[in-house]
């Protein structure tokens, strides 16, 4: 019995093997057994995945690949460890007389640790001091280390207020002042000796440093002061230098060689025109735009990052304008600030007046400040309640890599609060406080609050914005706590008015989610209904208790919405009104949508029909809005997946994607993904790991434009991975070429070619080919080629015609011309690899990259081309589900079946193969008799009726494949099936 079965769409995507018996389900009728390197369309079809475009190598690309051990002839493979530091006080201080007016008296008093005995300079108003040179710090930085930053701390004070200021703060190398002058912008305090910081962990002071230079006795710093309105005395008590460096690690084991060098891509989207991708690696950040990698001095622009390779997965971020806010459990929150393409800087996020824990109520645990004048004061804890250990630890003090513990203190009487930040540690009972706002008096009081962020208690996990506040969620000590800034003031967490102690609606707030189990905050997402919080065991909505919906310190609550839990490393994405997140064990993806009838959010398992794809645990998920609404996911093994998602059209179409290339005898691995918005569509960026020519390489790549979005010509088809394009066509409509004849207009006649409005020719132009086209949007036969045979000037050359010249190109200026290529260079990243080519829209024999180049040859003939795409090949294939018994009105599962004919509807497709199995594929004819020889096949839209090799099997399927670098879109398949066999 012969029957016909039609599959009208593929909106079900790839279906789990566990569902092969569920032909009664609607999604079975719309699904497939395998969807590889196709992407589901919301309209129902499958579109071949575009290739990836090579952008740049990552910083640590180029290691030995697995199985290729280092030999004694290999260059050493070096990496730098985490940032370390050494600090020391100067041992030699002297007044230098080469500039200034007044010398420092008793300069040796600036030697050693602070002791309130200082070198002094009495400076007349309008004059400056001479230099105080502080050297001989006795550092012992390892000889193979890399110095990454230098910080200074000058303990100083003035005799009068607002008169003494820095004139020069400079480093000393080999006894001479060098590099940047970095004076502070504020005057010296006259209240007490104050520690003034300069430089930091990423500041090299405008020069370079070797360990030998830093370890030398001639290394140090120079200070020179100026006096403003009244004569005054400047006192320098001590000078401390902190040197930040990274030590070298030589790695030799295979695991070291293959696992080192990971990086993570993080998007930075300021606008459509200003979108960036940041390569976060081991203690560095590099920058990309849609135009490529940002360079500085011909090298990749790079800044020092506080995050090591092992910490990259736990970085969480949110963005406001030109500032990226970053969190990590082991680091004080930071801001990454952009001021130009090649000007980025990290800064510690200010924690002004909070966030704090509760107000102390113990009457035998007291605190007092030594002064009520803002500036450097001593904070002392007292009272029997402390026992033998006070509340402070050494890591509470601020450094260049972390903010100090914040402390709020209220006088024993009145309502005047003061607050400050710990800047130095003396004992567990005594610290130095930079007092920003002072309490009423210095009397010891039980009314104090300590900050909740520190190295001891941990730093927040995740940031987001909601209702004009910057929110932070979770930490090691407070895993369920949420902290929010003041409204519109993202660096202030003031819990109440300092003067009146009144809590305003706009004040900062702390809120701890109460639940029956520990629910560590994983992510937060702002919605119109409230802020959705994904935790380790449940999902909550944080909203106001009042009717106006505005969260305030006195109006906030968290209600559970579902009990699934979220993965710690993956950010959620939003698609229309749904939030998608990876469930806590990494095997499932769920959407979360508000249900009006339930008056709460409900979740749905989006992997229930394709649960096999999550076997290796999803790790990261990003969203590409245009053109197809695609969620891209990668798992812990580096496999890549797409899920086309459209709730309105009931589309959940999963597919697997195998990136071209090889890693460790299997396929290339994807290590990071992100998406940025560009002019015409969103762009997927990837870090791909492969073996290239025996080396382990990591490349930053982007997904090329979808073919649907391009012109209707096959030369634009980009279906190679890690590919590059040679495009010789002119796109400047002012640049013209004009042919003139000297012997006639036929093949092999000679003439001249003149350039107008540009000067492209040199003596090296001889032997090159050009192509001119009078009607690029019309008949392909209108183009002709010419060979340059002689050089006259930068605008005139002699040529030989390689075609008969049509009248439309005779003595006529045209802007549609191209410089043709016979070889393609610049392929160093694919050295030694066999590559696939698309040449002017047509297939071409493969080639092997040698010395970074390939030659375009076809048998004995030299090929010349205007557009060539070169890269690693990859196959796209579809295998249908076994023929559904429900299609025939009777159960045929117990019968063998044969599919002997398939009618496939294609859209804008060239070529491909089809068969009743992967081992019996026949080519799909694509070339018509009307296509001129030498021209590529035309794009086909319509139905192809194809005879298949009729094999009998219980699970009869159709296999469709595209191996050539050409487009393919499948819209529907009809099968003719013989079910008579037994």
N, C-alpha and C positions, 0 to 999 in steps of 0.2 A: 504494500500500500504506500502510495506517494502522498506526502503532505507538505504544505508550505508553512513555515513559521517566520514571522517578522518581528524583529526587535527594533522598535521605533526610536529608542534613545538609550543612553548609557548613564543616566543620572544617578544610578545606584553605585557606579564605580566598581572597584575591585571588591569582591565578596569573599568572606571567610570560607576556608575549606570545610568548616563545621556546618555550613549552611547549604551544602550542595544537595542535600535531601529536601530542602524547604522550597520546592518550586511553587508552593501555594502562596508564597509571599509576593507582594507587588514588587518589592525591590529586587527580587530574583529575576523578574521579567526585564528589569532595567539595568541589571548588573553584568559583571563579567568575571571570569575566573582569574584572569591576569590583565592588569592594565599597567604597562611599564613605559615610562617616558612619554605617555600621553597625559593630557590635562582635560578634565571634564569641563564642559561648557555649560553655563546655565540654560542654554537653549536645548541641550540634550546631547550634543555631539561630543567627540573627542578630538582634541587638537594636539598635534605633536609638540612636545616641549621644545622651546627654542634652545639653542646652544648657549654655552657660557663664554663670556668674553674675558680674556686674560687682562688684568689690570696691573698687578705688580706682585713680586715675591714678598712674603712677609719677612720681618726682620731676621728671623732665625731659620729661614729656608736653606736647604742645601746640605743636609746631613747625610751620612751614609744610610742607605736603605737597609731594611731587614735582610739578613743573609749576606751582607757585604761588610765583613769585618774590617776594622782599621788596619792598615799595614804600617810598617815603620816609615814608609815614604809619604803617608798621608799627612797633610797639615793638621796640627793639633786642633781639636774641636773644643772651643772655649765658651763658657757662659759665666755670667756674673750672678752671684748670690744676692740675697736681700741686702738692703741698705743697713750698714752699721755705722756707728759713730764713736769718736773719741773726743773728749774735751779736756782742756788744760788751761791753767792760768799762766800769765807771762812771768818769766824769771828775770828778764832784763828790760828796764824801762829807762829811756833817756830823752832829754829835750833836744830837738833838732833845730838848728839855727838857719836853715836854708830859706825860710819864708816866715812871714808874720811879724808881729811886733813884740809880744811879751812871752818870755820863756816860762816853761813849767818849773816851779821850784820843788825841790825834793822829789824828783821823778821816780826814784826807787820805791817810794811809798805806794806806787801803783802796782808793784810786784806782789805776787801771791794772792791768797784768797781775801775776800772782803773783810776789813777789820775796822772801818771808820777812820782809818789813818790814810790820808790821801795826798797825792801830788796835786799842786794847786797852781793856777795861773790867774793873776789879777789883771784883768783886761779893761782898758779905758774904753768908754763909749765910742762906737764907730770904728774900733780897731779889732784885730784878731790876735789870737795867741800864736806862738810858734807851734810846730808839730811835737806831739808826744809820740815817740816810736816805742812800741811794745813788741818785743821779740823773744826768742829763745823759749818756746813752749814745750820742747822735748816730746814731740809726737813720735809714735812708732807705727805709722800706717804701713801695712804689708807692701813689700816692693812690687808685687804683681796686682795690686788693687787699682781700682779706677775711682778717682775722687769725683763726686757728683755734686757736692755743695759745701759751703762754708758759712757758719753762723757766728755772730759775735754777741757778747753780752758785756756791756760797759756799765759798771756800778759807779754812779756819778750823782752830783747835785750841784746846785748853784747857791750863792748866798742870798740873792734877791730873786723875786718872782718875775718871770717873763723877760729876762734880759739876756741870758746866755743861751745860745743855740749852736748846733753843729755847723761848722764851715766845711770841713772835709772829714769823711770817714772812708778810709781806703786801705786795701791790703798791701802787705810788703812781701815781695818775692826777691830772694837773693840780696836783701838789704835795701832794695829800691821800691818806692811806691809804684804800684801798677794797677791797671784795670779801672773799674767803675768807681766814681765817687758817689756814695750813697748816704748823704746826711738825712737825719730824721726831720720830719716836717714840723715838729713841735719843740717848744723851749724846754730847758732843763727845770726840773722841780726844785724848789727851794725848801721843801718841808723835811725831806729825809733822803738818804741815799736810795736811789731807784735803779733797778736793773733795766737798761734800755737794750732791746734786741735789734739786731741788724742781720741782713742776709737770711740764710736758711738752707734747708736740705736740698734745694735745687738751684741755689744761687752760686755761680762760679765767679761772680764779680767781674764779668767781662773779659776773662782770660782763661787759660787752661792751667791745670796743676798736676804735677807728678808727685807720687809719694815722697821721692827724694827732696823735692822742693819744700814740701810741707814739713818733713822731718828735720830739715836744716835749722840750725840756730838762727839763721838770718830770715826766717819766715815770721810774719807777724802782722800787725795792723798799725795804722797811724791815725791820730785824731788831732784836729785843729778846731778851735771854737771861735765864735765871733760874739761881740757884745753890742746890744742895741742902744738903748736910750740912757742908761746909767752905768757907770763903772761897776764891775762886779767880779767876783772870784769864782772860777770853775774848779771843781774838785773831782779828781778821778781816783776812786778807791781801788778798783780792780778791773782787769780785762780778762775775759774768758773767751776762748775760741773753741768752737765745736766743728770738727771736720767729719763730713759724711762721705762714706765710701762703700764700694762693693768689692768683695773679694772674688778672685777667679776660681772657677771649678773646672778641672779637666775631666771630661767624661769619656769612658772607654767601653763600658758594657753595652751590649746591643739594646737593652731596655733603655738605658740612658740616651743612646743615640736616636732612638725612634720616638721616644715620648717627650723629649725636651722640645721646647720651642712653640708650644701651643699659644694661641691667641684668641681673642674674642672681639667680634664686631659689635659696636654700639652705635645706633643712629643718633644724629644731631640735626633736627629739622627746624631751622629758623623760618624758612619760607620755601616756596617752590623753587625760587631761584637760588636760594642759599641753603642747600642741604648737604650734609657731610656724613661720612662714615668714619668712625674712629677705630683704629686697630689698637686694642689694649693687649699688651703682651707683658712679659716679665719686667716690671718696673719701667715701662715706657708706653707712650702713646704716639701713634702716627696718624696722619689725617688724609682723607680722600674726599674729593668732590665728584660729581657726575662727569667731570672732565678728566679725572685721573688723580694720581697721587700728588699731594702738595710737596713741592721741593723748596729747599733753601740752600743757595750756593751750589746747586746741581745735585744735592743729596736729599734723601727723604727728610722732610721736616719732622722733628721728633722732640718731645718733651719728656722729662723724667716723671714717672708715675709712682705713687706710693704702693701700688698693688702688685704683689708677686704673681707668678704664673699659677700657683696653687690657689690663689684667692679669686681668680677671675670669674668663676661660675657663680660666686656669691655676691657679686656686685649688683645692687639694685639702683635704679635711677629714675628721675623724672626731670622735666625741663620747663623752664620759663624763659622765653626770649633767648638771649645769648648766654644763658647760664644753665649748665647741667648739674643737678644736685645728685650726689652719689652717696650711697651707704654701703657699709660692709661691717659685719659683726666685730671685726678686730681693729677698725679704724674710726677715728673721729670723722663725722660727716664732712664731706668736701664739696666744693663747687669747682667746676671746670668752666672757665670763662673764656669766651672767644671775643677778640677785638679785631681780628683780621684773619684771612685764610692761613697765614703763617705766624699768628700771634695768639697762642693759647696759654693759659696758666691755671694751675691748681691753687686754690685758697681754702683754708679751713673755714667751715661754715660757722659764723658767729652764733653763740648761744647766750644772747643778752637776757639776763634776769630769768634764767630757767633753762629747761624745765626742772622742777624740783619734786622731791618726795614730800610726804606730809610734814606739817609743823611738829617739832618736838614737843612732847608733853611731860617728859621726865624732869622733875625739879632738881635732880642732882646731876644733870648733864648740861653744863653751861658753856657759853661762848662769849668772847669779848674781843673787840678790836682795840688796837693801841692808839688810834687817832680817828677823829671824825672828819678829817680833811681828805677828800678824794686823792688817790694816789697810792703809793706803796705803803702798806701798813702791816702790822703783825696781828694775826688771828690766833687766839689761844683758847683751847678747850680746857675746861676745868670741872671739878666736881667729882664726888666719890662714885657716881654711877658709872664712870668709864672703866673703873678697875685699873689694871696696869697698862691698857692699850687704848690710845685715843682713836678718834674717828678718821685720821688722815693716814695716807700711805704715800710713798715717794712718787708713784705714778699719777697722783692727783695734780701735780704741778704742770703747768702749760709748757709745751716745747714747740719747736717749729713743725712738729708732726702731729700734734694733738692740742685740743683746747684743754684748759685747766678746769678742775672741778669748780662749779659755781656754788656760792654760798649766799643765803639770804638771812639777815639778822634784824631783829626788832628789839628796840630798847625795852627795858623792863616796864616802863610806863609810856603811854602815848601810842600813836599809830604810825610813827615814821619808820619805815623799813629802809634798810641799806642792803646793798649787794655788791659782790665782787667776784673775781676769778683768782684761784690759787695760782701763783706764779713760781713759788719756790717752797721746798719742803725742808723743814729742820728736824722735827720729831713727829711722832704720831699725835702730839698735842699742839704743836706750834708750826704754823705755815706762814708764808708771806702772801698777802692778798692784794691784788690790784683793786682797790676800792673804787668802784664806779659811782655809786650813790651811797652816802653815809647815813648811818642810823643817828638817833638823837644824842647818844652819849656812849662812853666807853665802858659802862657798867656791865659786868657779866650778866647774861640773860639766858633763860631757858627757851626763848622764842627764836628759833632758828630753823632753817631748812637747808638740806644738802641736795645738790643736783643729782639726777638719776643717770646721767651719762658719764662714763669714765672707763679707764682701762680695767678697773676693778669690777664694776657692775656691768660693763659691756656697752657697746654702742648700738644705735638703732639699726634694724635690718633693712627697712624699706621706706622710701618717701613717696608722697603723692600730693597733689593739690586738690582741695575740695572747699567750696564756699569761701574762696579768697583766703584760705589759710594753707600753710605748708604743714602737712601731717607727716609724722613718723610713726612706724609701728614695730613693736617687739624688740627685745634685746635678750641677752643671755640671762640676766637677772629678772627682767620684767617681760617675759615672752608674750603676754596678752595685753600689754599696755599700749595705748595710743597717746601720742603727744601732738598738740596742734599749736601753731604760732598764733600771735595776735592777728586779727583780721587786717590784711593788706600790708603787714610788716613781718616779712618772712624770717627775720633773724631775731625777733623778740618774742619771748615766752612769758612775759610779765603776768603772774597769776592774779595780781590785784594792784590797785593804785598804790604807789610807794608812800604817798602822803596820808591818804585816808584809809587805806586797806579795804576799800570798796571794790568788789568784784564786778566789773562791767561785762556786758555781753560780748564785747570785742576782745577781752583779755584772752591770754593763752589758756589752754586747758590740758589736763591729763584725764584719761579715762581707761579703766581696766575692764576688759570683757570678762564677765562672770559666766562660767559654764561648768558642766559636770566633769570635765576632764581638761587637761592642759591643751590649750589650742594656741599654738605658736603662730604669730602673724606671719603669713607668707607673701601676701600681696594686698593692695588696696586699690579700689577703682571708683572714681566719682561718677555718679549717675544722678538723674533728676529726682529719683526717689530717695536717695541717700548715698552714703559711701559703702560700697560692698567691700567686705573684708574677707579674703580667703585665708583660712587658718589650716593648721595641720590636720584637724579632724572635722571641721565644719565650715560653713559659709554664713556670715552674719551681714545684716544691714545696720549701719550706724546712722542714726537720724535724730532729729529733735523730738523731745516729748511734747513740745508746744504745737499749736495749730499752724503757726506761720512757717514751719519747716526749717527754720534757721537754727543751726546748732550753736549753743552757747555753753559756757562753763556750768550753768545751772540747768541746761536743757539738752541732755544727750542720753541716748540709750542704744543698746545693741541687741538685736533680736536674731536668733538663728533662722536661717532660711532652708538649709539642707545640711546633711551630715555625710559629706563625701571626703573632704580634706583635699589639700592642694600640694603639688610638688614644690619643694623649696627653691629650686633654681629657675623655674620657668615663669615668665611674665604672662599674664592673661592678655587676650586681645579682644577688641570689640568689633562685631560685625553687625551693622544696623543697630537694633535694640537688644542684641544678645551679647553676653560676655562668655567667651570661651576660655576654659582653663584645663590644664593637665591635672588629672587626679593624683593623689599623693604618692602612689607607687609607680607612676609614670606609664601605666599600661593603657589608660583610658583618657579620652578627651570628652569633656562635657560642655554643653552650653547652658546658660542660666538666663532665664527670661521672666519678666514680671507677668504674673497671671492675675488678671483682674478678678476672676471668680474666686480665687483663693486669697486675694489681697496679700500675696507674698511672691517671692521668686521661686521658681521651680527649675530643676536641672534635668537634662536628658543626656544619655550616653550616646555620643556620636560614633563610637567605635564598635557598637554592638554588632553591626553587620560586617565589620572588618577587624575583629579583635586580634587577628594574627599579626597585624602590622605593629602592634604595641609590644610584641614579645621581648624585644631588647630595650624596652623602656624609653619612651619619649623624653627628650631632654630640653628642647627649646622649640618655641612656636612663634611665628611672626605672621603678619597679614598683608597681603598684596591686594589692595582694593580694586585696582584697574589692571587689566580689562575684565577679569573673570571672577573676582571675589574668591581669592584662594588663600587658605590657611596653609602655610608651609611648616613642616615639622621635621626635626632630625632626632635620631635616637642616640643612645650611648655608644653604639657601634659605628656611628657616622653614616647611617642610611638616611636617605632623604625621601620625604613623602609630601604629597599635596592632597588637600581636601577642598574641593570646590563646594561652597556653602551658600545656600540661599533658602531661607526658611519659607519665604513667600511662595517659591516655586517647588518646594519640597525636594531640593537638590542637596544631597550629601554624597559627593562623588570622590572616593579615595583612589589614589594611584601611587605606585612606587616609582622612584626615579634613580636610575643608575648613571652616575656621572662618568664620562669617558676617562679612561686611564686605569692604571693598576696600582694597587698597594698591597704588599705582602701576599702576592699571588691571587688576591681577590680584586674587587673593584676599588676605585678611588673612594676615599672617605671624606665626608663633610664634617668639619669641626666647629663651624659657627655660621649663623645666618642672621641677616637683618634686612629690613626694607626701608627705603627712603622714597619720598614722593619727588618725581621729576616732572618735566613739562607735560609730557603726553600720557604717561602711565607710571605706576609705581614700579620701583626697580628692586629686585631681589639681589642681595649681595651675599657671597659665600666665601668661606675659607675652605679650600680643598687640599687634601693631602694625597700625594701620589709618589710613585717611584719614577724618576726621570733619569735615564742614563746612569742607573746604579746609585742615584742619590735620592734621599727623602726630601721632597720639596713641598712647601706649603704656599699656595697661591691665593691671592685675593682675586675673585672673579665676580662678574655680574651676569645675570640672566639677560640675554639679548631681547630686544623688542619682539613681541609676538608677531608672527607673520601677518596676521589679520590686520595689524595696525599699519602695515607698510604699503608701498605702491604695488600695483597688480602686475609685477614683473618678477620672474623667478630669480633674477640676479640678487634680489634683496633677501633671499632665503638664507638664514644663518642657522645651520644645524650641525655644528661641530662644537666640541667642548674645549675650554682653555684656548679658544680660537682668537685669531686676529684677522683683520681685513685690509687688503690693499684696494684702494679705490682711487683710480686715476682720473675720474671725471671732474671737470671744472664745475664749480657751483657759484662762481662769481659772474653774474650776468653782464658785467662790464668788460670782462676779459674775452676778447674775440680772436678767432683764427680765420684767415682768408687764403684760399688756394688760387694760384694763378698758373697757367700752363706755359711751358716753353717748347713742347714737342707734340702736344695733343692731350686729350682727356681720357685715353684708354689705358687699360692695364699695362704696366711697365713704362708708360710715358713719364716724362719728367716735368717738374714745375718748381714753384717756390711756395712757401707757406710764411705768411706774415702775421705777427702777433700785434694786436692793437690794445692799448691801455695796460699792457703788462710786458715784461721782458724775461721770458722763461728759458731762453736758449743759451747754451755755452758750447764750447768746443766739444765737450763730452756728449752733446746731444746727437752727434753723428752715430748712426747705427741704431737709434731708438725709433720706436714706432709711435704714431699718433692715430687716433680714431676721431673722425668727424661725423656728426649725425645732423641732418637737416630737419628731421622730424622725429624726435626721440619718443613722442607719445603715439606715433603712428606705426607705419610698416617697418619692421626690423630691417628690411632690405635697403633702407635709405642710408645706412652708415657705410663708410669706407675707411680703409686704412692707408696710411702713407709711411714710407721709410725715409728718415732723414739721411741724406747722402753728403751734405756739405754745410758748413757753418759760414754765414756771412756776417751776422751781428747778433746781438741779444734779442732782436725782434724779427730777423729774417734768416731762413734756412732753405737749402735746396732739398727737394724731396723726389721720391719715385712713387708713383701711384701703384698700389697693390690691388686696386679694383678699378673698374670703369667708373668714372666720376659722373654722377647724375647732374643734370642741369641745375638742380637746386643747390649744389655745392660749388658751382663754377663761378669764380670771381665774386663770391658772396660771403660776407662776414657771418660767422656763426659762433654762438657761445657754447654750444653743445659739443665739446671735444674732450678727449681723454688722452693722457700719456699712458701707453700700454706697457705692461710688464712681461718679461720672459722668464724672470726669476723673482722669487720673494725672499727677502732677508728680514732680519729682526725677529727671528724665531728661536733665539737662544734658549728660551724657557722650555722648548720642546726638543732640545738637542738629543739626537739619537733615536727619536721616536718616529714610528710610522704614522703619517698623518693623512687625513682625508681632505679633499679639495672640492670646492664648487667654483667653477671658472665661468664667469659671465653667464651664470644661471644654469650651466650644464655640468654634468659629472665629468670627472677627469681621473685618470689613473692615480693611485696613491703614490706618495713619495716618502723618503726618509730624510729627516732634517740632518744636515751635515754642516758644521761650521756656522750654525744659525741660519741656514738658508736651504731653499729647494729650487730646483729648476722645473719650469713648465715644459714638459715634453710629452709627446704622444707618438710612440714608435719612432720613426726616423724624422718626424716633423717637430719643429719648434712651435710651441703654442704661445700666442700673445694674447693678453687679456686686459680689460679695463677694470674689472672687479673680480677679486679672488678672495674667497674665505678659506682659511687654513686652520685646522685644529685636529683634535682627537675625535675619532668616530664613536658613535654610540647608536644603539639600535632601539627603535620604538616598536612595541608589539602589543597586540591584543589577542587574547584567547577568550572566546565566548564561553558562557556556562553550558553545561550539557543540555541538550534539547529538552525543553520542559514537557512533561507528559500532559499537563493541563491544556496545552495548545491543540491537542488532537481529540479532546473529549473522551479519551480513554487512557488508562495507565500503561505506558510502554516502557517503564523502567526495567522490566525484566527481559526486554528484547534488545538484540543488537540492532544498530541503526547505521545508516550511511548517509552522509551529506554529500550529494553529488553535484550540487550547483549552488552558488551564492550570488545574489544580486546586491551589490554594495553601493550605497549612495555616498559619493565623495563631494567635497567642497574644496576648490583651489588646491588640488593635489597633483603631484607628478610621481609616477612610478609606484613602487612597492611590490609586495609579494603576498600571495594568499594560498592557503591550502587547508587540507583536513588535519594537518599536524605540522609541527615545526620542522619535521624532516621530509616533508613532501610539498614544498612551496614552489609555486610557479609565478613568474613575473607578471605584473599587471601592465599591459601595453599602454604606453602613454604618448607615443609619437605618432602624429597623424601624417598622412601623405602630403598634406599641404605645407608642412613645416619645412622651410628651406634648409638644405644641408649646411652645417656649421652653426645653425641656430639652435638654442635649447628648446626642449619640449615645452609646449604651452601648458599653462595651468588648466586642469580639467575640473569641471563642476558638472555632476550628473550621476547617472547610474551605470555601473559596469556589471554585466552579466558574465560570470566566470564559471567555467567547468572545473570541478575539483576531482582529484583522484579519489574515487569512492571507496573508502575503506570502512569496514563494519566494526563497530565497537559499541559497548553498552553506553559509554559516555561520549557521544559524538559532539565534536566542537569544531569551530572554524578559527583558524589562526591567520591574523593579518599582521604584516611586518613591513617596516621601512628601515633599510640599512643605509641607503644612500643619503647624502646631506641635502635632502629635498623635503618639501612640505607634504603633510598629509593630514586631512581632516575627515573623520568618519562620522556620518550622520545617522545611518541606519543599515541594518543587514537583514536580508530575507534569505532563508535557506529552503532548499528543496530536499526533503528527507525521505529515504526509503526505509520503511519500518516492517517490511514483509519478511526479512530474514529472521531466522530463529537460531 
